[in-house]
Amino acid sequence: MHLTRLDIAGFKSFAKKTSFDFNTSVVAIVGPNGSGKSNVAEAVRFVLGEQSMKSMRGKRGEDLIWNGSATTPRANRASVAITFDNASRFLNLDFDEVVIERIVHRDGVNEYRLNGSQVRLKDILELLAGANIGATGHHIISQGEADKILSAPPKERREMLEDALGLKAYQYKLEESSRKLEKTEENMRQVEALRREIAPHLRFLKKQVEKVEKAEVLRASAVVRFQAYFKREEAYLKTAGGGFESELLEKRKELADIANKVAEAKQALAHSEEDKRGGAILEISGALDDARSKRADALRKASRLEGQIEAMERTMSNASIPLGEVSRLVEEGERALSGFSNTPIQEVLSFFREYFSRFKALTAQMAEDSNDVALLKRERELAVNTEKECIQRETELGESLEKIRAELDSARTNEREKERALFSLATAEREVRHRINILEGEIGRLGLEKAEFERDLLEAGTLIGREVLLYPDADVSLLASRDEQVEEKRQLEKTKIRLEEMGTGASADVLKEHKEVSEREAFLEHELADLGTASVSLKGLIQNLEAELSVRFKEGIDAINAEFTKLFALMFDGGSASLVRVEEPVRKVKGNFDEDTTEEVTEESEETSAGIDISLSIPRKRVKSLVMLSGGERTLTSIALIFAMSSVNPPPFLMLDETDAALDESNSRRYGDMVEALSKKSQLAIITHNRETMSRAGILYGITMGNDGVSKVLSVKLEEAVKVAK
């Protein structure tokens, strides 16, 4: 026995906890109409996970809870627990006893428990599907649903048969595999979308990484070149700076020596004899000019007197000369003599010849007084003597002047030597000062170059890396010309510009981002490969499941057909019935309504769905279709099919709610025989009013209801009662 116990509390009319024990293969539940018998079947349907409120005669979860009466308050929840003996492990749980419980609260919340642990509805359904207890409820036939399998469409009838054949577990696996396949394909599409999304960025990052790698190669080369350049430049600055400073010190010392010599030379030139001799020359030149002036005056006076004397003597010797003429001639001679200071001697002699000629022409004129002639002669002698003295003075002064000039020329030669020496010193001083200026400029330039060196070093260290700062340890040759260094610096500047353009500052971020994106791409590629493998595996699994379902369904249908034909002939005392596989077109709703009927308009599509139809033949009647059966005939046919389904793949239990209500006495006996035969394969819980059916039960549960509306249970074990009666 698989079903051992059913506990109901607060469910519909069972306000108080009520228990049903199923210790025999057939249990009958009897009682008057409205006492709550069908609530037991609905409780079983409820606890096994039924979600249709309509099949449990309700609209919402609250309708399943005891709503109270005048004497018994309403309950806040309803619970049903069903207990199975799992010693044979027909349920896939490692427990000897399995208790499934479902609780519904007034707010509509449902709880599912398995051996006291809260689980999902899906877990309950999958567990029961493995034991041939499916969601279609073929093992629970509620009141009035005996011919449900007959009135169902072919597709639903196929689902009932699949459920009865225990194929639901395969269908769950197939549906789960289909969902997984759909999810996998969706994931593949999403992964592909993600790959397409990151592909441009990855390509961009690859280009950036190539740039970074090129920049890294360039940077590594630049590090070596910069180290060599900085080491040579530092050596040059130290060597050149030291040489310039030592030379500048020597040149300043040399400039100081030259300055001392120049001062001495200037001091010597300050006491020059030229100035003294120049003064003497000026003094002698003045005295000489004065002597010459006096000699000229004496000469003019002597000449004048000589002319007067000659004129007077001629006058006196020839005739008397008018005094007025003589006086006029004398005055004319005096005027002429006054202008002879710088006149050549020939012109003077020529004048006097003419003058004397004119004077002689005045022979007629004579001086009246001879004393004047003597006086004039004395004056002439004085003038001649004065002239001689002046000539002597001129000669002496000329000799002194020549002597002084000779001394002056000698002094000037000496001074010129000193001046040349001073000029040489000045030239040397200028050269030294010029060299000092050059050295100071070079030192200043070296200072600028040193500052530029430090700036370049800092910039290179920032741009290229701190390895550049280790240039003192670099093993490079220091032999390089200045032009080579300048050209190397120019090339290194170009290298820095290229590195700046390549953006080496963000290389670490680019590499990190490229690594992350590449890893993500690799992960997505791996995921896509895994999803592809999973998709192939799922498709293979689905194909295998579909093949397995097809084989099992075919074999099951054949077995059910054989049993159905036998039971149908038993129930109808002849005739035949069989299940036929059919393909029906799928009808799709177009989404609009017919204005006349206000019903949804449907249309047939080219797709078809597999279903099961029933072909039957009743003895003594030409009935070929289900719609032509009477109520009793439908009941007999449905019972034959249900029992055939249960015989081929017996469920752990069957719950039949008044399925024999439409049977007459003879058919009731046949029904009882079928129940007794089926009880050897499955447990049966039968709700009935039929005495024949009751007689086949081992336990009878009587359901009564008092004025408070609460269902109560009275049980009778018929086997024990029979023993007592005997």
Secondary structure as UniProt FT lines:
FT   STRAND          3..9
FT   TURN            12..13
FT   STRAND          18..21
FT   STRAND          26..30
FT   TURN            33..34
FT   HELIX           37..47
FT   TURN            48..49
FT   HELIX           54..56
FT   HELIX           61..64
FT   STRAND          77..85
FT   TURN            87..88
FT   STRAND          97..105
FT   TURN            106..107
FT   STRAND          110..114
FT   TURN            115..116
FT   STRAND          117..119
FT   HELIX           121..129
FT   TURN            130..132
FT   TURN            135..136
FT   TURN            138..139
FT   STRAND          140..141
FT   TURN            143..144
FT   TURN            146..147
FT   HELIX           148..151
FT   HELIX           154..164
FT   TURN            165..166
FT   HELIX           168..270
FT   HELIX           273..318
FT   HELIX           323..338
FT   HELIX           345..361
FT   TURN            362..364
FT   HELIX           370..463
FT   HELIX           466..473
FT   HELIX           482..502
FT   HELIX           504..506
FT   HELIX           507..572
FT   STRAND          576..593
FT   TURN            595..597
FT   STRAND          600..617
FT   TURN            619..620
FT   HELIX           626..628
FT   HELIX           631..648
FT   STRAND          653..657
FT   TURN            659..662
FT   HELIX           665..678
FT   TURN            679..681
FT   STRAND          683..687
FT   HELIX           691..695
FT   STRAND          699..705
FT   TURN            707..708
FT   STRAND          711..717
FT   HELIX           718..725
//
